[in-house]
């Protein structure tokens, strides 16, 4: 059974409880792996080996202290028995008491269902209950004070019925031999295609293109979230937000409300000794006269308030002219050597057309580079110095700041903290480098290396002449993926946190355009990086308090908090003025660290202004409590009805008859006549192509659905009739607002799904008519929406878009 969950009114909202690659949910077998303790958290490996409930010493829900408490309870109960009673019942009593330590304790004690009381005796399988009753029913008053059990202790049938579970897969002791529940216990769950199922925790919301989240490494465990417009906010460890911005340079920052504008406040990092020197560095776009530049500045913290920057302290460290408004880079970070690293873009436009070889291959230009400078002890003299071991300090005409070159537009880089025990990998710099029109790549940045652009894009040649140059000596990416998977990589982090040990060493990253979450892990045997896609957990996987399994599509950035836990930021509308940005924490629902292993005590923060308590807005989708019938409520886009013109319908009937004569069967489309398009200026795009509306006067535009294997009239591949021919629509930017336009034109009230990746087959016999369609949801036809132009596209038929329409807003499974 496949299902799509999508929001309508809040922009491009992508909710994916699983198999992201297909944008669907695939419901698995009836038994779903969902280990959970009585505290509603995942199981763990105890730090100190258990002595009593030894069957769960490697993985379960008890630490050593709880194990000792259960052992004391056991002896207190058994003190009531003589030698023969002890010999007969000790094993049963220990078994029952120790199920609190089972990885499935929440299931065994009915803790998951809030409509029932917590059991005092775990759920038993019928055969085991019969044996227990015949030998040791006298222990029931000692094990439980439940009056109903006490009333039934002389009636075996009713007692065992009471002690049974509705879901026999989880009853004790049969669950111990259930291979589906025990085979991969404690490991990250994956589906049949290897897609890892993780969950999320909402951390902050209501942000306008949040593109950086950093910590100050000062022991306070605050985190600082930057918005593209030039505001930085302080969040306290309890996730409350300070009402006064930490930094406000909105008047200086150059950006716009255009969706996808790459200019703005782009980067933020704190000096490694911030706790003592109060310094931080920012990277933002400015306009100086008629020129656009990127600026790297130093600020200091206010002497009067540790949660506010002294805005008068700004010192401009470096400015670089930008020949175009895109490919501005934006990453700042301090690596293990204590130097400041600056990641610039190649200057914009397409193909790095600047000079003979482009900016990226020109070591005398600062664009398309990784720069490394020394900003310590800069109170007097130059604002920065050149590290003496920078690779090109002695090369004629090369800028001494250059650390590495040949990069296109590295968007989000990070430093690996290293394995918490062995320190393996410590200091490596990972970056996502955005591609041109074929590949996105992940690189490990090393001193003096050439990362290939514009000679290469990913592993392939882009400029064939440069690519054939024997002196290129470029380093290949550790991973590259084609544009059918995503068109704008967002670099991430290697997980080195404490809370989720399964994720250690996993590099987690995403794609801005497709919303795809991905991971790489180094194979020590092959020295290669193994790829796994990341899906949001299906079924009960994320059914823990506070967890969700959906996120907004446009993944802008990743982050790491002071403790090393991993986050990402995404938005529903990629505009600097749209407050749809959310910060999510990545959670592994299969295993956690042992209680208090990851405990820390933040240094108190003196707050002078008001705080705004965090109010989560997102919810878990696709799962109901087991006592209820599973009903999926799809957030629909309600569509106002319109009236079609009879004469145009007659024309379309003729067109359909012509199709049938050519051997193609089509559904009778409902059509409308478009109005003259509204005038709007063309938008500049960050990681996306420009879009425009149809030009000219009134057009006759028909739409039909095709490709559903069961011939259903309410779903299928979207095909439109424009410029005298039928064609398909590409799924770039395809969302429920686009689907709403199609469904309304066909006479339906709701758009339940915006289908992608040719879910209803590929229309290879047709041309691709539209690409990059972006509707507001109120247009009469797709041609009234923003798009790349009729017949203009950069896609293939495996990206054919589809819809599921309905006159009802609820779908039952």
Secondary structure, DSSP 8 states (H G I E B T S, - for coil): ----EE-STTSS-EE-SS-GGGTS-----S-------TTSS--B--SS--SSSGGGSSSBS--HHHHHHHHHHHHHHHTTS-HHHHHHHHHHHHHHHHGGGSTTHHHHTTTT-TTS---SS--B-HHHHHHHHHHHGGGHHHH---HHHHHHTT-HHHHHHHH--SSGGGSBTGGGG-HHHHTTTTS--B-TT--EEEEEEEEEEEESSEEEEE--SSSS--EEEEETTSEEEEE-TT--EESS-SEE-TTT----SSTT---SEEEEEE-TTHHHH-EEEEEEEEEETTEEEEEEEEEEE-SS-TTSEEEEEEEEEEEEEESSSS----EEEE-TTS-EEEE----SSSS--STTT-STT-TTSSTTEEEEEB-TT-SSS-S-B--TT-TTTTSTTS-TTEEEE--S-EEEEEE----TTT-TTTT-EEEEE--SSSEEEEEEE-TT-B--TTTEETTEESSHHHHT-TT--B---SEEEETTT-SSEEEEEE---SS-GGGTTEEEEEETTT--EEEEEE-TTT--EEEEEEEE--TTTT-STTEE----SEEEEEEE-TT--EEEEEESS-STT---EEEEEEE-TT-B--TTTT----------S-EE---------S---TTS--EE----EE-------HHHHHHHHHHHHHHHHTT--------EE------------SSS---B---SS--EEEEEEE--TT--TTEEEEEEEETTEEEEEB-TT--HHHHHHHHHHTT-SEEEEEE-TTTT---TTSEEEE-S-B--S--SSGGGSBBS-TT--S--GGGB-EEEEES-S-EE-
